Amino acid sequence: MKAPFFKLPDQDGKYHSLDEYKGKWLVLYFYPKDNTAGCTKEACNFRDSRQPFAKRGVAIVGISKDSVESHQKFAQEHQLNFTLLADPDHKVIASYDSWVMKKFLGKEYEGTARNTFLISPKGDIMKEYKNVNPLMHVREILKDLDQLRFS
């Protein structure tokens, strides 16, 4: 399945699109909110694993509905070394089926699911990870990436 197109601003206000990642592997991950416990753990795990991804020629991009300003603070505070894209209208999030009904303390609301997509150099979604565990996630992606790249 082809990855849905996106064009969104990063934490510095610079626009990025799916097209600029053609020819390389892309980890595109969706997360609920900057500076929350699970999202911070996930982002820091990607930050700390940047070298194994870079060695494999893989880009990492995170997307949430937070603003450019919020992403900038989040990236600076946690010294994130990858791109965060702002999708305040959650159109891209929805195009990846990651805008979902959630439940917390008995209340239902719409929000971003913690999902990740491994996208091939040709722009195909090779693997989907739904409602991931932010602590185990990076290891799983690296293992799958190695299998896909050499199969």
Order of alpha helices (4+ residues) and beta strands (2+ residues): beta-beta-beta-alpha-alpha-beta-alpha-beta-alpha-beta-beta-beta-beta-alpha
